[in-house]
Amino acid sequence: MFGLQAQDTPITSDSLTTPFREGRWLTGLSGSINSNTNKISTSEEKTITNEFGLNFSTGRFIKDRWLLGGKINADRASSAGSVDRTTESLFIGPFVSHYLSANNRGSLFTTLSTGYVRYREETQLNTLLAPTEISAEGGGLGALVGLGYSYVIKDKIAFDIGFNLNLFWIGVDQEELPSGMVSSQDLTVSNIAFTFGFNVLLDDFFF
């Protein structure tokens, strides 16, 4: 006669494997950089563009692999050629990130943030007989969407690599010199940036 014996099957939860577990804090710094040169083959005209950004963020895992926090993102881009242009933006807002895997070595993640953005642009037209300068400044709504991979070392340090899509809807006041003409404009600004970052994972956040 055979006897049957029930066995307890251990249940593995995310908290036992993922470094991105509930209650922990993640604080980090990330950046982006890009440079390119465009040259017209039929002339000597070329345009050099340089872009860089810096992002600071901190948040708490409200649930395993779900991070909620706030971020500050600053970007600057400049181009030189027949038109010299410099743009600067400062974004502040909350964000939520989701880490897709419970692997203890790292995970793909997505992030979404909406908030306020302050924008400034200065343009100089060098092709006219009298150089013309145009400056624009204002603020509005911004949204940041990101996709990346986070690699974790010893459950404490995370290195991120990925890209961000930045979308800004801005109202600006524009002034043209030397004419002194002033006008208001609505701008839609979008860009994609390759990012890399460094994060610290803490069980407790100390101020």
C-alpha angles and dihedrals in degrees: 000000000000122000123213120214124190117227128202111238112213114238116221113212129194090248091067094054113021122079087207094074132153117281097022125119127227121198123175153155125224137175144190132207135182136169131178141165125213120194129184109229094214094054143025091252115123136168124214118200127189125184133179137165140189126204131189120189140167132180149148130244103244089183134005107297094357113110124190122185148107135279143194117208125187123187133181130184130179133182131187129200134078084340120039112203134175123184128184130184135182119197125191124179150109122282141193125207131189123202108210101204134054092211113135093222098057147298147224110256141190126206136192128189135173128184149110122321129195114205136192131178132181121190131183120192109211098178096074125087089244113038111243124209123202122188126186130183134172147109144246146135125330135189128193123196120185142181124188151130126257119204115199127208120200093339090285112071126052128190116201132201127175145095137276132212110211121198123184130182107194141173113210139181110228127203126189123205140239089012093054092221113161126197141157123241138184113222134193111200125186134171141160119224132189108227139195127184152172124226138183121214115210132182089210130025115227120197 
